[in-house]
Amino acid sequence: MKSRVRELREKQGWSQGELADLLDVSRQTVNAIETEKYDPSLPLAFKIARLFNMRIETIFLEG
């Protein structure tokens, strides 16, 4: 699954660690999502979408 998390995080000026703290996950989890090695659970995807005030499908894209 393609992810726009890195782009959105960098727009906010946050480090991976800062985003991880906001989401209550590890920095390694954020890195894995950004490098498309891990697809977040649905609850985590909703949390990410709420944080960026966007719809899940605009952050996570098929393909």
Buried (B, 14 or more C-beta within 10 A) or exposed (E): EEBBBBEBBEEEEBEBEBBBBBBEBEBEBBBBBBEEEBEBEEEBBEBBBEBBEEEEEEBBEEE
